[in-house]
Amino acid sequence: MSAPLLSIIILAAMFLIATLLPINMGALAFVGAFLLGAVFLGMETDDIIAEFPGGLFLTLVGVTYLFAIAQNNGTIDLLVRGAVKLVRNRVALIPWVMFLITAVITAVGALGPAAVAIMAPVALGFAARHKISPLLMGMMVVHGAQAGGFSPIAVYGVIVNDIVGGSGFDSSPLALFLASFIFNLLIAVVLFVVLGGRTLMSSRMTHFVEEAAEARLNASPGARRADVAYKGTGSGTYGPRDPAGDGGVATVTREDRISQVATIIGLIALAVIALGFKVDVGFVAITVAVILALISPKAQSGAVNKIAWSTVLLICGMLTFVGVLEAAGTIEYVSDGVAGLGMPLLAALLICYIGAVVSAFASSTAILAALIPLAIPFLETGAVGAVGVVCALAVSSTIVDVSPFSTNGALVLANAPEGTDKERFYKQILGYGAIVVVAGPVIAWLVLVVPGWL
């Protein structure tokens, strides 16, 4: 059996095992890299270790460490309270506030499941109180998380831009971010219209801010578990618990206020320095995080434990394995096979559907880490727009996280308001997820790839 074919079988087995069993795919990928490289290809272990993505490791640790501190010191809650005040008594704006807040949280570095874990109890609590469709509110939160997920300093954005840039290929971080944001925003508009948003236009409410605080404190039992209670497959990550779920109302001290202001300044500085001056995101993020820890040591208590270690393991393992795939000739083998179809546009659509279908049941992060390197040689032929294909693949592989089999979809289901028919709600999410899996990739392909404008 040829090395490329054997490596593809190992890759498929990894996805299958990680989907059926609660085993981190990154750990499987390290084992796969060792077996494929050392046992079958005769590579030295030093050569395998050299494929470890040290820069991306630092970025993931730095960004998620910074977000953990921002969550601990109450900055995220401060942003939520500030945003909900803008709603006043207009019920129709509630879904949009939830969408935008979640987008901001992921755009500044939070993992999608962490943002959904924070916002889902609030959103679904309001859905119950004000007769808003729980499917609408839940999906607005999930699509908000995906909308901000590809900002240049967000986890997804960092991963994709690092992979594309590391291949020597021209990338467009802004195009990637805008493609995901606009795509998810348009889906949110359709959901709002179809699921009763127009009837909310004439509705009014009072005490919105107070109800938001109460919703955070009275999250459903599904939202008040231990720090690593949330486990799903679609994103391959664990989400931290809702900090308001402990049931206590914390007193904001002067030190807290200073820490929160410093955090906001730090996040702005991260964006300006990393994007404006092209300084490595990982070094800037971890520097800001350490400064915040020095300003308020108690705010960083437990923050290291909230670093997305499962995601770090997943991505570093997968990219190490991809490096061994390249040594095995698998990248060239797959690319030649795709090019051999003779229909570049059809091949691009096939790649998008593979990303969507696999991601609906397995890890979105892992599928991005696996498919983008496999697609790079095919894109270098110039037969289709490279940026457009990368954007379409990124969108296709993440919008399907609305599936109840994914972490985000499971979090929405777990936070269903009391009195909700859970079976019916599950079927609604499942049906919507199926629609997204079928329609999402082809729409992304038609808009981002076929016109050839990216």
C-alpha positions as CSV (number, residue, x, y, z in Angstrom):
1,M,0.0,0.0,0.0
2,S,1.4,3.4,-0.9
3,A,2.2,5.9,1.8
4,P,-0.3,8.5,0.6
5,L,-3.2,6.0,0.6
6,L,-2.2,4.7,4.0
7,S,-2.0,8.2,5.5
8,I,-5.5,8.9,4.2
9,I,-6.8,5.8,5.9
10,I,-5.2,6.8,9.1
11,L,-6.7,10.3,8.8
12,A,-10.2,8.8,8.2
13,A,-9.8,6.5,11.2
14,M,-8.8,9.4,13.4
15,F,-12.0,11.3,12.5
16,L,-14.1,8.2,13.0
17,I,-12.6,7.4,16.4
18,A,-12.8,11.0,17.7
19,T,-16.5,11.1,16.6
20,L,-17.5,7.9,18.2
21,L,-15.4,8.1,21.3
22,P,-14.6,11.0,23.7
23,I,-10.9,11.1,22.7
24,N,-9.2,14.4,21.6
25,M,-8.3,14.2,18.0
26,G,-5.1,16.0,18.6
27,A,-3.9,13.2,20.8
28,L,-4.8,10.7,18.0
29,A,-3.0,12.9,15.5
30,F,0.2,12.9,17.5
31,V,0.0,9.1,17.6
32,G,-0.8,9.0,13.9
33,A,2.1,11.3,13.1
34,F,4.5,9.0,15.0
35,L,3.2,5.8,13.5
36,L,3.1,7.1,10.0
37,G,6.3,9.0,10.2
38,A,8.6,6.8,12.3
39,V,7.2,3.3,11.6
40,F,6.1,3.5,7.9
41,L,8.2,6.3,6.5
42,G,11.3,5.9,8.5
43,M,11.4,9.5,9.7
44,E,13.5,10.5,12.7
45,T,11.4,11.6,15.7
46,D,13.3,15.0,15.6
47,D,11.9,15.5,12.1
48,I,8.4,14.7,13.3
49,I,8.7,17.1,16.2
50,A,10.0,19.8,13.9
51,E,6.5,19.9,12.3
52,F,5.0,21.0,15.7
53,P,3.5,24.5,15.1
54,G,5.2,26.5,17.8
55,G,3.9,29.9,16.7
56,L,0.3,28.8,16.5
57,F,0.6,27.1,19.9
58,L,1.7,30.5,21.4
59,T,-1.1,32.3,19.7
60,L,-3.8,30.0,20.9
61,V,-2.5,30.0,24.4
62,G,-2.1,33.8,24.5
63,V,-5.5,34.6,23.0
64,T,-7.5,32.2,25.2
65,Y,-5.5,33.1,28.3
66,L,-6.3,36.8,27.7
67,F,-10.0,36.0,27.2
68,A,-10.0,33.9,30.4
69,I,-8.7,36.9,32.4
70,A,-11.3,39.2,30.7
71,Q,-14.0,36.7,31.8
72,N,-12.7,36.4,35.3
73,N,-12.4,40.2,36.0
74,G,-16.0,40.8,34.7
75,T,-15.1,42.6,31.5
76,I,-17.3,40.3,29.4
77,D,-20.2,40.9,31.8
78,L,-19.6,44.6,31.6
79,L,-19.8,44.5,27.8
80,V,-23.0,42.5,28.0
81,R,-24.6,44.9,30.4
82,G,-23.5,47.9,28.3
83,A,-25.0,46.3,25.2
84,V,-28.3,45.4,26.6
85,K,-28.9,48.9,27.9
86,L,-29.1,50.0,24.2
87,V,-32.2,47.9,23.7
88,R,-34.4,49.9,26.1
89,N,-37.9,48.4,25.7
90,R,-37.7,47.2,22.1
91,V,-38.2,43.4,22.1
92,A,-37.4,43.1,18.4
93,L,-33.8,44.2,19.1
94,I,-33.1,41.5,21.7
95,P,-32.1,38.8,19.1
96,W,-29.8,41.3,17.4
97,V,-28.2,42.3,20.6
98,M,-27.5,38.6,21.4
99,F,-26.1,38.1,17.9
100,L,-23.8,41.1,18.1
101,I,-22.6,40.6,21.7
102,T,-21.6,37.0,20.8
103,A,-19.9,38.1,17.7
104,V,-17.8,40.6,19.6
105,I,-16.9,38.0,22.3
106,T,-15.5,35.6,19.7
107,A,-13.9,38.4,17.6
108,V,-11.7,39.4,20.5
109,G,-10.4,35.9,21.0
110,A,-13.0,33.7,22.7
111,L,-13.7,30.2,21.4
112,G,-17.2,29.9,19.9
113,P,-18.4,27.4,22.5
114,A,-17.2,29.7,25.3
115,A,-19.2,32.6,23.9
116,V,-22.3,30.4,23.3
117,A,-22.0,29.1,26.9
118,I,-22.0,32.7,28.2
119,M,-24.8,34.0,26.0
120,A,-27.2,31.0,25.5
121,P,-28.7,31.2,29.1
122,V,-29.4,34.9,28.7
123,A,-30.9,34.6,25.2
124,L,-33.1,31.6,25.9
125,G,-34.2,33.1,29.2
126,F,-35.6,36.1,27.3
127,A,-37.1,33.8,24.7
128,A,-39.2,32.2,27.4
129,R,-40.2,35.5,29.0
130,H,-41.2,37.4,25.9
131,K,-42.6,34.6,23.7
132,I,-39.7,34.7,21.2
133,S,-38.9,31.6,19.3
134,P,-36.2,29.7,21.3
135,L,-34.9,28.4,17.9
136,L,-34.5,32.0,16.7
137,M,-32.7,33.1,19.9
138,G,-30.5,30.1,20.1
139,M,-29.4,30.2,16.5
140,M,-28.8,34.0,16.6
141,V,-26.3,33.3,19.4
142,V,-24.6,30.5,17.4
143,H,-24.4,32.5,14.2
144,G,-23.2,35.4,16.2
145,A,-20.3,33.3,17.4
146,Q,-19.5,32.2,13.9
147,A,-19.8,35.8,12.6
148,G,-17.0,37.0,14.8
149,G,-15.0,33.8,14.7
150,F,-12.8,34.6,11.8
151,S,-11.5,38.0,12.9
152,P,-7.7,38.3,12.5
153,I,-7.3,37.9,16.3
154,A,-10.0,35.2,16.8
155,V,-9.1,31.6,17.2
156,Y,-10.6,30.4,13.9
157,G,-9.1,33.4,12.0
158,V,-5.7,32.8,13.5
159,I,-5.7,29.1,12.6
160,V,-6.8,29.6,8.9
161,N,-4.5,32.6,8.3
162,D,-1.6,30.8,9.9
163,I,-2.1,27.7,7.8
164,V,-2.5,29.7,4.5
165,G,0.3,32.1,5.3
166,G,2.6,29.2,6.3
167,S,2.1,27.6,2.9
168,G,3.6,30.6,1.2
169,F,0.2,31.4,-0.2
170,D,-1.3,34.9,-0.3
171,S,-4.1,35.2,2.2
172,S,-6.6,37.9,3.0
173,P,-7.6,38.1,6.7
174,L,-10.0,40.9,6.1
175,A,-11.8,39.0,3.3
176,L,-12.0,35.9,5.5
177,F,-13.5,37.8,8.4
178,L,-16.0,39.8,6.2
179,A,-17.1,36.7,4.3
180,S,-17.9,34.9,7.5
181,F,-19.5,37.9,9.2
182,I,-21.7,38.9,6.3
183,F,-22.7,35.3,5.5
184,N,-23.8,34.7,9.1
185,L,-25.5,38.1,9.3
186,L,-27.6,37.3,6.2
187,I,-28.6,33.9,7.7
188,A,-29.6,35.8,10.9
189,V,-31.8,38.2,8.8
190,V,-33.5,35.2,7.2
191,L,-34.0,33.5,10.6
192,F,-35.4,36.7,12.1
193,V,-38.0,37.1,9.3
194,V,-39.0,33.4,9.1
195,L,-39.2,32.8,12.8
196,G,-41.4,35.6,13.8
197,G,-39.2,38.6,14.1
198,R,-41.6,40.9,12.3
199,T,-44.3,40.3,15.0
200,L,-41.8,41.4,17.6
201,M,-41.6,44.9,16.1
202,S,-44.6,46.2,18.0
203,S,-43.7,44.5,21.3
204,R,-42.4,46.5,24.2
205,M,-40.9,45.5,27.5
206,T,-39.5,47.1,30.7
207,H,-36.6,46.5,33.0
208,F,-34.5,44.8,30.3
209,V,-31.2,45.2,32.1
210,E,-32.5,43.8,35.3
211,E,-34.0,40.8,33.5
212,A,-30.6,40.3,31.8
213,A,-28.9,40.0,35.1
214,E,-31.6,37.7,36.4
215,A,-31.3,35.5,33.3
216,R,-27.6,35.1,34.0
217,L,-28.3,34.1,37.6
218,N,-31.1,31.8,36.8
219,A,-29.6,29.9,33.9
220,S,-31.0,26.5,33.2
221,P,-29.4,23.5,34.9
222,G,-27.7,22.7,31.6
223,A,-25.7,25.9,32.0
224,R,-24.7,25.5,35.6
225,R,-22.2,22.7,35.5
226,A,-18.5,22.3,36.2
227,D,-15.9,24.2,34.2
228,V,-15.5,21.4,31.7
229,A,-19.0,20.2,31.5
230,Y,-19.7,21.2,28.0
231,K,-18.4,18.7,25.5
232,G,-19.5,18.3,21.9
233,T,-18.0,17.3,18.6
234,G,-18.6,20.2,16.2
235,S,-15.9,22.4,17.6
236,G,-13.9,19.9,19.5
237,T,-13.7,22.2,22.5
238,Y,-14.9,22.6,26.1
239,G,-16.6,25.8,27.0
240,P,-16.1,27.4,30.4
241,R,-19.1,27.7,32.6
242,D,-21.3,30.8,32.8
243,P,-19.6,32.9,35.5
244,A,-23.0,34.1,36.7
245,G,-24.2,30.6,37.1
246,D,-22.9,30.2,40.6
247,G,-25.8,32.1,42.0
248,G,-24.0,34.9,43.8
249,V,-23.9,38.6,42.9
250,A,-20.3,39.8,43.1
251,T,-19.5,43.2,44.4
252,V,-17.5,45.3,42.0
253,T,-14.5,46.8,43.7
254,R,-12.2,49.6,42.7
255,E,-9.5,47.0,41.7
256,D,-12.1,45.3,39.5
257,R,-12.9,48.5,37.8
258,I,-9.3,49.2,37.1
259,S,-8.8,45.7,35.8
260,Q,-11.8,46.0,33.5
261,V,-10.7,49.3,32.1
262,A,-7.2,47.9,31.6
263,T,-8.6,44.9,29.8
264,I,-10.6,47.0,27.4
265,I,-7.5,49.1,26.7
266,G,-5.5,45.9,26.3
267,L,-7.9,44.4,23.8
268,I,-7.8,47.6,21.7
269,A,-4.0,47.6,21.9
270,L,-3.9,44.0,20.8
271,A,-6.0,44.8,17.7
272,V,-3.9,47.9,16.9
273,I,-0.5,46.4,17.4
274,A,-1.2,43.0,15.9
275,L,-3.1,44.3,12.9
276,G,-1.8,47.8,12.4
277,F,1.9,47.0,13.0
278,K,1.9,43.3,11.9
279,V,3.3,42.1,15.2
280,D,2.8,38.4,16.1
281,V,-0.7,38.0,17.7
282,G,0.5,35.4,20.1
283,F,3.3,37.5,21.7
284,V,1.1,40.6,21.9
285,A,-1.8,38.6,23.4
286,I,0.2,36.9,26.1
287,T,2.0,40.2,26.9
288,V,-1.3,41.9,27.4
289,A,-2.5,39.0,29.5
290,V,0.6,39.1,31.8
291,I,0.3,42.9,32.2
292,L,-3.4,42.4,33.3
293,A,-2.3,39.6,35.7
294,L,0.2,42.0,37.3
295,I,-2.4,44.7,37.6
296,S,-4.9,42.4,39.3
297,P,-3.4,39.1,40.4
298,K,-6.8,37.8,41.7
299,A,-8.4,38.3,38.2
300,Q,-6.0,35.8,36.7
301,S,-6.7,33.2,39.4
302,G,-7.7,30.0,37.5
303,A,-7.2,31.7,34.1
304,V,-4.5,29.2,33.1
305,N,-7.0,26.4,33.7
306,K,-9.4,28.1,31.3
307,I,-6.9,28.2,28.5
308,A,-8.4,26.1,25.7
309,W,-6.0,23.3,26.2
310,S,-8.2,20.8,24.4
311,T,-8.2,23.0,21.3
312,V,-4.4,23.6,21.6
313,L,-3.9,19.9,21.7
314,L,-6.3,19.4,18.8
315,I,-4.7,22.0,16.5
316,C,-1.1,21.3,17.3
317,G,-1.6,17.5,16.9
318,M,-3.5,17.9,13.6
319,L,-0.9,20.3,12.1
320,T,2.0,18.0,13.2
321,F,0.2,15.2,11.4
322,V,-0.4,17.4,8.4
323,G,3.4,18.0,8.3
324,V,4.0,14.3,8.2
325,L,1.3,14.0,5.5
326,E,3.3,16.4,3.4
327,A,6.4,14.3,3.9
328,A,4.5,11.2,2.8
329,G,3.4,12.9,-0.4
330,T,-0.3,12.9,0.6
331,I,-0.8,16.6,-0.1
332,E,0.4,16.2,-3.7
333,Y,-1.5,13.0,-4.1
334,V,-4.8,14.5,-3.1
335,S,-4.2,17.7,-5.0
336,D,-3.4,15.7,-8.2
337,G,-6.6,13.7,-7.7
338,V,-8.7,16.8,-7.3
339,A,-7.1,18.5,-10.3
340,G,-7.6,15.3,-12.3
341,L,-11.4,15.8,-12.1
342,G,-10.9,18.4,-14.8
343,M,-13.6,20.6,-13.3
344,P,-12.1,23.1,-10.8
345,L,-15.4,24.6,-9.8
346,L,-16.9,21.2,-9.1
347,A,-13.8,20.2,-7.1
348,A,-14.1,23.4,-5.0
349,L,-17.8,22.6,-4.3
350,L,-16.8,19.0,-3.3
351,I,-14.2,20.3,-0.8
352,C,-16.8,22.6,0.7
353,Y,-19.3,19.8,1.1
354,I,-16.7,17.5,2.7
355,G,-15.9,20.2,5.2
356,A,-19.6,20.8,6.0
357,V,-20.7,17.2,6.4
358,V,-17.7,16.0,8.4
359,S,-17.8,19.2,10.6
360,A,-21.4,18.6,11.4
361,F,-20.4,15.5,13.3
362,A,-16.7,15.9,14.0
363,S,-14.5,18.9,14.9
364,S,-14.8,22.1,12.8
365,T,-11.3,23.1,13.9
366,A,-9.8,19.8,12.9
367,I,-11.4,19.7,9.5
368,L,-10.1,23.2,8.8
369,A,-6.6,22.1,9.8
370,A,-6.9,19.0,7.6
371,L,-8.6,20.3,4.5
372,I,-6.9,23.6,3.9
373,P,-3.4,22.1,3.6
374,L,-4.8,19.5,1.3
375,A,-6.4,22.1,-0.9
376,I,-3.4,24.4,-1.1
377,P,-1.6,22.7,-4.1
378,F,-4.9,22.5,-6.0
379,L,-5.4,26.3,-5.4
380,E,-1.9,27.1,-6.6
381,T,-2.9,26.0,-10.1
382,G,-4.9,29.2,-10.4
383,A,-7.9,27.5,-11.8
384,V,-10.1,29.0,-9.1
385,G,-9.8,32.0,-6.9
386,A,-7.7,30.8,-3.8
387,V,-9.1,33.4,-1.4
388,G,-12.6,32.6,-2.4
389,V,-12.2,28.9,-1.9
390,V,-10.6,29.3,1.5
391,C,-13.4,31.7,2.6
392,A,-16.1,29.3,1.2
393,L,-14.4,26.3,3.0
394,A,-14.1,28.2,6.2
395,V,-17.8,29.3,6.1
396,S,-19.0,25.8,5.1
397,S,-17.1,24.1,7.8
398,T,-18.3,26.3,10.7
399,I,-21.9,27.3,9.9
400,V,-22.9,23.7,10.4
401,D,-22.0,24.1,14.2
402,V,-25.8,24.7,14.6
403,S,-26.2,21.0,14.6
404,P,-27.3,19.4,17.9
405,F,-24.3,17.1,17.5
406,S,-21.9,20.0,17.7
407,T,-20.8,21.8,20.9
408,N,-22.7,25.0,20.0
409,G,-25.9,23.3,19.1
410,A,-25.7,21.1,22.2
411,L,-25.2,24.1,24.4
412,V,-28.4,25.7,23.0
413,L,-30.3,22.5,23.5
414,A,-29.0,22.2,27.1
415,N,-30.2,25.7,27.9
416,A,-33.7,25.2,26.6
417,P,-36.1,27.3,28.8
418,E,-38.2,25.5,31.4
419,G,-41.5,24.3,29.9
420,T,-40.0,23.8,26.5
421,D,-40.7,20.5,24.8
422,K,-37.1,19.3,24.6
423,E,-37.9,16.6,22.0
424,R,-39.6,19.1,19.7
425,F,-36.8,21.6,20.3
426,Y,-34.2,19.0,19.4
427,K,-36.0,18.1,16.2
428,Q,-36.2,21.8,15.3
429,I,-32.4,22.2,15.8
430,L,-31.8,19.0,13.9
431,G,-34.0,20.0,11.0
432,Y,-32.4,23.4,10.8
433,G,-28.9,21.9,11.0
434,A,-29.8,19.6,8.1
435,I,-30.9,22.6,6.0
436,V,-27.7,24.4,6.7
437,V,-25.5,21.3,5.8
438,V,-27.3,20.9,2.5
439,A,-27.7,24.6,1.5
440,G,-24.8,26.3,3.2
441,P,-21.9,25.0,1.1
442,V,-23.5,25.5,-2.3
443,I,-24.6,29.1,-1.4
444,A,-21.0,29.8,-0.1
445,W,-19.6,28.3,-3.3
446,L,-22.0,30.3,-5.5
447,V,-21.3,33.6,-3.8
448,L,-17.5,33.3,-3.0
449,V,-16.1,30.9,-5.6
450,V,-18.1,30.9,-8.8
451,P,-17.9,34.7,-9.5
452,G,-14.1,34.6,-9.2
453,W,-14.0,38.0,-7.5
454,L,-11.9,36.8,-4.6
